[in-house]
Amino acid sequence: MASLGLNLDEQKAVDRFRKTVVEPSMTKLVVLDFWAEWCGPCKALTPMLEKIAAEYADKGVVLAKINVDEEQFIAAQFQVRSIPTVYAMFQGQPVADLTPARSESQLRQMLDQLLARLPIQAGEEPAQDIAPLLAMGEEVLAGGDGEGAIGIFAQIAEIAPDNAAAQSGLIRALLAAGHKAEAEEVLAALDPKLADDPALAQARSALALAADAPEPSELDALHAAVATNPDDMGAQLALANGLYAAGDRDGAASLLLAMVARDRTWNEGAARTRLLQIFEAIGLEDAWVAATRRKLSTVLFG
């Protein structure tokens, strides 16, 4: 993908694409999935793609995901007009359109055909013996025990310091336990290559929410400001941040959804962006996130 004449944001998008797709595709077969948070069919397709990619990992297949809302320039380069759109990439070029494969058997058949004719370097994925520990840490964190989750993720980080999922879990656990400064230190200390791993996106979203949250004592003042001036979108956004920080994610989501319904373009779509950050910080597999995503889709598309 040429980079001559691009602006700064476009150049950054190209650099991210090179790291996550082009470079791995030099030796591997990359299954490139174009998706969006609001896309129902994308959500249905993702588990199948993840399952088959994991099944074919030792044959040299890896999965890369491109959020079309966040990477509009990349999606435009591929002329993506509907989602989900799925391509097979090898040595930086699309070699097959996998979009028609909507069943496991169809996807396996297409991958088998590609692997038979392309010089893919097969190789086993890193050892997965830490997977049960990662699952345990996420379960403890979801249960609200930040301190307990810190112990688990810190142990995993010692065993596998280059595991992005472990570092992400540690950062989120530190935040949940109220150790914001320590969480920021962990992220800042990561190797730049590891810090760019997509697995850290959830931790970054959680940190962004924590950074923007007002002090709990400010909530009453924010409630009063919104009541006094219902047209003050800035006050509404600040209140939503405060509600989420105080643990009232239902209240925060209701306010943000109302803001999107009223003016989705306000402040470059700040209300919708904040909702997506909340979704990512909590985890896209969470039942509350799934239900709220459906509400957002209804507001956006009727």
C-alpha positions as CSV (number, residue, x, y, z in Angstrom):
1,M,0.0,0.0,0.0
2,A,1.6,3.2,-1.2
3,S,2.2,6.0,1.4
4,L,3.3,8.8,-0.9
5,G,1.3,12.0,-0.5
6,L,-0.7,10.8,2.6
7,N,-1.5,13.1,5.5
8,L,-0.4,12.2,9.0
9,D,-3.5,10.2,10.0
10,E,-3.4,8.3,6.8
11,Q,0.3,7.5,7.2
12,K,-0.4,6.2,10.7
13,A,-3.2,4.0,9.4
14,V,-0.9,2.6,6.8
15,D,1.8,1.9,9.4
16,R,-0.7,0.1,11.6
17,F,-1.8,-2.0,8.7
18,R,1.7,-2.9,7.8
19,K,2.4,-4.1,11.3
20,T,-0.8,-6.1,11.8
21,V,-1.4,-7.4,8.3
22,V,1.4,-6.9,5.8
23,E,4.3,-8.0,7.9
24,P,2.6,-11.2,9.2
25,S,1.4,-12.0,5.6
26,M,5.0,-12.2,4.4
27,T,5.2,-15.8,5.7
28,K,1.7,-16.5,6.9
29,L,-1.8,-16.5,5.4
30,V,-3.7,-13.7,7.1
31,V,-7.5,-13.8,7.3
32,L,-8.4,-10.1,7.2
33,D,-11.8,-9.4,8.7
34,F,-13.4,-5.9,8.1
35,W,-16.0,-5.4,10.8
36,A,-17.7,-2.7,13.0
37,E,-19.1,-2.6,16.6
38,W,-22.7,-2.1,15.4
39,C,-22.7,-4.9,12.8
40,G,-24.8,-7.8,13.8
41,P,-23.6,-10.2,11.1
42,C,-20.0,-9.4,12.1
43,K,-20.7,-10.5,15.6
44,A,-22.1,-13.7,14.4
45,L,-19.2,-14.4,12.1
46,T,-16.4,-13.5,14.5
47,P,-16.5,-16.6,16.7
48,M,-16.3,-18.8,13.6
49,L,-13.3,-16.9,12.2
50,E,-11.5,-17.1,15.6
51,K,-12.2,-20.8,15.9
52,I,-11.0,-21.7,12.4
53,A,-8.0,-19.4,12.7
54,A,-7.0,-21.1,16.0
55,E,-7.6,-24.5,14.4
56,Y,-5.3,-23.6,11.4
57,A,-2.7,-21.7,13.4
58,D,-0.2,-24.5,13.1
59,K,-0.7,-24.5,9.4
60,G,0.4,-20.8,9.2
61,V,-3.0,-19.0,9.4
62,V,-3.5,-15.9,11.5
63,L,-6.6,-13.6,11.9
64,A,-6.4,-9.8,11.7
65,K,-9.4,-7.6,12.3
66,I,-10.0,-4.1,10.9
67,N,-12.7,-1.9,12.5
68,V,-14.1,0.1,9.5
69,D,-15.2,2.9,11.8
70,E,-11.7,3.4,13.2
71,E,-9.8,2.6,10.0
72,Q,-11.9,4.2,7.3
73,F,-8.8,5.0,5.1
74,I,-7.8,1.3,5.0
75,A,-11.4,0.2,4.3
76,A,-11.5,2.7,1.5
77,Q,-8.4,1.3,0.0
78,F,-10.0,-2.1,-0.1
79,Q,-13.2,-0.6,-1.5
80,V,-15.2,-2.2,1.4
81,R,-18.9,-1.4,0.7
82,S,-20.5,-3.8,3.1
83,I,-19.5,-5.7,6.2
84,P,-18.5,-8.3,7.1
85,T,-16.0,-8.4,4.3
86,V,-13.2,-11.0,4.7
87,Y,-10.1,-11.4,2.6
88,A,-7.1,-13.8,2.6
89,M,-3.8,-11.9,2.4
90,F,-0.4,-13.3,1.5
91,Q,2.8,-11.3,1.0
92,G,0.8,-8.1,1.4
93,Q,-1.8,-8.8,-1.3
94,P,-5.3,-10.2,-1.2
95,V,-5.3,-13.7,-2.7
96,A,-8.9,-14.6,-2.1
97,D,-12.3,-13.2,-1.1
98,L,-13.5,-15.3,1.9
99,T,-16.7,-13.3,2.4
100,P,-18.9,-15.9,0.8
101,A,-17.7,-18.5,3.3
102,R,-20.4,-18.3,6.0
103,S,-20.0,-21.8,7.5
104,E,-17.1,-23.6,9.0
105,S,-17.0,-26.2,6.3
106,Q,-16.9,-23.6,3.5
107,L,-14.1,-21.6,5.2
108,R,-12.1,-24.7,5.8
109,Q,-12.4,-25.7,2.2
110,M,-11.3,-22.3,0.9
111,L,-8.3,-22.2,3.3
112,D,-7.3,-25.8,2.4
113,Q,-7.2,-24.7,-1.3
114,L,-5.1,-21.7,-0.5
115,L,-2.7,-23.6,1.7
116,A,-2.2,-26.2,-1.0
117,R,-1.0,-23.7,-3.6
118,L,0.8,-21.0,-1.5
119,P,4.3,-21.3,0.1
120,I,2.9,-20.7,3.6
121,Q,5.4,-21.2,6.5
122,A,3.6,-23.4,8.9
123,G,4.5,-23.2,12.6
124,E,3.0,-23.8,16.0
125,E,1.6,-20.9,17.9
126,P,3.2,-20.0,21.2
127,A,2.5,-22.4,24.0
128,Q,-1.0,-22.0,25.4
129,D,-0.4,-23.3,28.9
130,I,-1.2,-19.9,30.3
131,A,-4.7,-19.8,28.7
132,P,-6.4,-21.2,31.9
133,L,-4.7,-18.6,34.0
134,L,-5.8,-15.8,31.7
135,A,-9.3,-17.1,31.8
136,M,-9.2,-17.3,35.6
137,G,-7.9,-13.7,35.8
138,E,-10.7,-12.4,33.6
139,E,-13.2,-14.3,35.6
140,V,-11.9,-12.8,38.9
141,L,-11.8,-9.3,37.4
142,A,-15.3,-9.6,36.0
143,G,-16.4,-10.6,39.5
144,G,-15.2,-7.2,40.9
145,D,-12.1,-8.5,42.7
146,G,-9.4,-6.2,41.3
147,E,-6.8,-7.0,43.9
148,G,-7.2,-10.8,43.3
149,A,-7.0,-10.3,39.6
150,I,-3.8,-8.2,40.0
151,G,-2.1,-11.2,41.6
152,I,-3.2,-13.6,38.8
153,F,-2.2,-11.3,35.9
154,A,1.1,-10.3,37.6
155,Q,1.9,-14.0,37.9
156,I,1.2,-14.6,34.2
157,A,3.3,-11.5,33.3
158,E,6.2,-13.0,35.1
159,I,5.8,-16.3,33.2
160,A,5.2,-14.7,29.8
161,P,6.3,-11.0,29.9
162,D,5.6,-10.7,26.2
163,N,2.0,-11.8,26.4
164,A,-0.1,-8.8,25.6
165,A,-3.3,-10.3,27.0
166,A,-1.6,-10.7,30.4
167,Q,-0.4,-7.1,30.4
168,S,-3.8,-5.9,29.4
169,G,-5.4,-7.8,32.2
170,L,-2.9,-6.5,34.7
171,I,-3.6,-2.9,33.7
172,R,-7.3,-3.3,33.9
173,A,-7.0,-5.1,37.2
174,L,-4.9,-2.2,38.6
175,L,-7.6,0.3,37.5
176,A,-10.4,-1.8,39.0
177,A,-8.5,-1.8,42.3
178,G,-8.0,2.0,42.2
179,H,-4.3,1.9,41.3
180,K,-4.5,4.3,38.3
181,A,-0.9,5.5,38.5
182,E,0.5,2.0,38.7
183,A,-1.7,1.0,35.7
184,E,-0.2,3.9,33.7
185,E,3.3,2.9,34.7
186,V,2.7,-0.6,33.4
187,L,1.6,0.6,30.1
188,A,4.4,3.1,29.8
189,A,7.0,0.5,30.6
190,L,5.9,-1.9,27.8
191,D,8.1,-2.5,24.8
192,P,6.7,-0.3,22.0
193,K,6.1,-3.4,19.8
194,L,4.1,-5.0,22.6
195,A,2.2,-1.8,23.4
196,D,0.9,-1.7,19.8
197,D,-0.6,-5.1,20.1
198,P,-4.4,-5.1,19.5
199,A,-4.8,-6.9,22.8
200,L,-3.9,-3.7,24.7
201,A,-6.8,-1.8,23.1
202,Q,-9.2,-2.8,25.9
203,A,-6.7,-1.6,28.6
204,R,-6.1,1.7,26.7
205,S,-9.9,2.3,26.6
206,A,-10.2,1.6,30.3
207,L,-7.3,4.0,31.0
208,A,-8.9,6.7,28.8
209,L,-12.1,6.4,30.7
210,A,-10.3,6.7,34.0
211,A,-8.3,9.7,32.8
212,D,-11.5,11.6,31.8
213,A,-13.6,10.7,34.8
214,P,-14.4,13.6,37.2
215,E,-14.0,13.2,41.0
216,P,-17.0,11.6,42.7
217,S,-17.7,14.8,44.6
218,E,-18.4,16.5,41.3
219,L,-21.3,14.3,40.4
220,D,-23.9,16.5,42.2
221,A,-22.6,19.6,40.5
222,L,-22.8,17.8,37.1
223,H,-26.3,16.6,37.7
224,A,-27.3,20.2,38.6
225,A,-25.6,21.6,35.5
226,V,-27.4,19.2,33.2
227,A,-30.7,19.9,34.9
228,T,-30.2,23.7,34.7
229,N,-29.1,23.6,31.0
230,P,-30.3,20.5,29.2
231,D,-28.8,21.8,26.0
232,D,-25.2,21.7,27.4
233,M,-23.9,18.6,25.7
234,G,-20.5,19.1,27.3
235,A,-22.0,18.9,30.8
236,Q,-23.9,15.7,29.7
237,L,-20.7,14.1,28.5
238,A,-19.0,14.9,31.8
239,L,-21.9,13.5,33.7
240,A,-21.8,10.3,31.7
241,N,-18.1,10.0,32.5
242,G,-18.8,10.5,36.2
243,L,-21.7,8.0,36.2
244,Y,-19.5,5.3,34.6
245,A,-16.6,6.0,37.0
246,A,-19.1,5.7,39.9
247,G,-20.2,2.3,38.7
248,D,-23.5,3.4,37.1
249,R,-22.9,2.1,33.6
250,D,-26.6,2.0,32.9
251,G,-27.0,5.6,33.7
252,A,-23.9,6.5,31.6
253,A,-25.1,4.5,28.6
254,S,-28.7,5.9,28.8
255,L,-27.3,9.5,28.8
256,L,-24.8,8.8,25.9
257,L,-27.5,7.1,23.8
258,A,-29.8,10.1,24.3
259,M,-26.9,12.3,23.2
260,V,-26.3,10.3,20.1
261,A,-30.1,10.3,19.3
262,R,-30.2,14.1,19.7
263,D,-27.0,15.0,17.7
264,R,-24.7,12.2,16.7
265,T,-22.2,14.6,15.1
266,W,-21.7,16.8,18.2
267,N,-18.0,17.2,18.9
268,E,-17.1,14.8,16.1
269,G,-19.3,12.1,17.5
270,A,-17.9,12.3,21.0
271,A,-20.9,10.5,22.7
272,R,-20.8,7.6,20.3
273,T,-17.0,7.4,20.7
274,R,-17.3,7.3,24.5
275,L,-19.9,4.5,24.2
276,L,-17.5,2.5,22.1
277,Q,-14.7,3.1,24.6
278,I,-17.0,1.8,27.4
279,F,-17.8,-1.3,25.3
280,E,-14.2,-2.0,24.7
281,A,-13.2,-1.4,28.3
282,I,-15.8,-3.9,29.6
283,G,-15.3,-6.4,26.8
284,L,-17.2,-7.1,23.6
285,E,-18.3,-10.5,24.8
286,D,-20.1,-9.1,27.9
287,A,-23.9,-9.5,27.8
288,W,-24.5,-5.9,28.9
289,V,-22.3,-4.6,26.1
290,A,-24.1,-6.8,23.6
291,A,-27.5,-5.4,24.7
292,T,-26.3,-1.8,24.7
293,R,-24.7,-2.2,21.3
294,R,-28.1,-3.3,19.9
295,K,-29.6,-0.1,21.4
296,L,-26.9,2.0,19.8
297,S,-27.6,0.3,16.4
298,T,-31.3,1.1,16.8
299,V,-30.5,4.7,17.5
300,L,-28.1,5.0,14.5
301,F,-30.1,3.0,11.9
302,G,-33.7,2.9,13.2
